[in-house]
Amino acid sequence: MLNVRIGDEDARLVRSLRDRGISISNVVRGAIRTEAGRMHAAGTLHPGALLDEMRDRFPTPRAATPEARVKSADRRQVQALIREKLRRRP
């Protein structure tokens, strides 16, 4: 399973594809297979290296790291998170 963060332009393209009835999952699967086929043809198919490259090109945002997450069983952390989110609202 993949969780991909995309920008506004990519989000617009995704909406456009969906509006045309194109499955985004199929597009992603096809892209993965194409890239893996190209790497395999070049003799460079190393899954670890591929994952390292993906992590370098698309780093995890600070807010998605385990240290930044709130423990849902800790009511004080949950309260602080809710207060912070409510303060940010326009």
N, C-alpha and C positions, 0 to 999 in steps of 0.2 A: 504494500500500500504506500502511496506517495502523497505527501502534502506539499503542494507547490504554491509559493507566494508569487503573485504576478502584479505587474504595474497596471496603471489605468489603460494604457494602449493595448496591452495583452488582454485585459478584461473586456475591452470593446471587441476585440477580435473573437474572443470566446463567445460572447453574446451573439455576434454575427454568425458564427458557425452553428451554434445551437438553434438560432432562428431558422436556419436552413435545414435543420434536422440531422446535423452531423454530430455523432457521439464524440465528445471530448476524450473519453476513455480510449476509444479506438484510435484517435489521432495520436495520443500519447503512446499507446502500445506500438503503433506503426513507427513512430519516431525512435523509440527505444530499439526496436528490431533493426531499423535501418542503420542506426549508429553502431549497434553491436555487429551487424554484418560488415560494415565498412572497416571496423577495427579488426574483426576476424580475418577479413581478406588481406589486411595489411600485416597480419600476424602479431597484432598487439592487443589481443583480448585478454586483459588482466582485470578481473572484477574489482579487486582491491584498488588498483590504480584508477579505474574509472570512478569508483566511489570517492576517492581522495580528490580527484579533479572536480567532481560535482560539488563537493564540500567547499573547495577553494573558490570556485566560480559563484556559488550560491550559498554564502554562509548563513547560519541560523541567526535570526535577529535576537538581540539580547532578551527581549520579552518572552521568547519561546524557550529559553534555556531553563533547565531544572531549578537553578538557583533563584530565578525570577518568578517561579510559580508559587502560588499560595497553597498552603496545605488546607484542604477543605474541612478537615477535622479541627482546625484551630480557629475558633470563632473570632478571636481578636484580629487575626490576619485577614479573615473574610470581611469583617467590619471595616478594617482599614482600606481594603481594596474597593469596597462599595463606596465609601466616602470619597476616595480619590477619583473614582470614575464619575461620581455625581458632580464633583467640583469641576471636572473637565468639560462637562456639557455646556454647549453655547447657550 
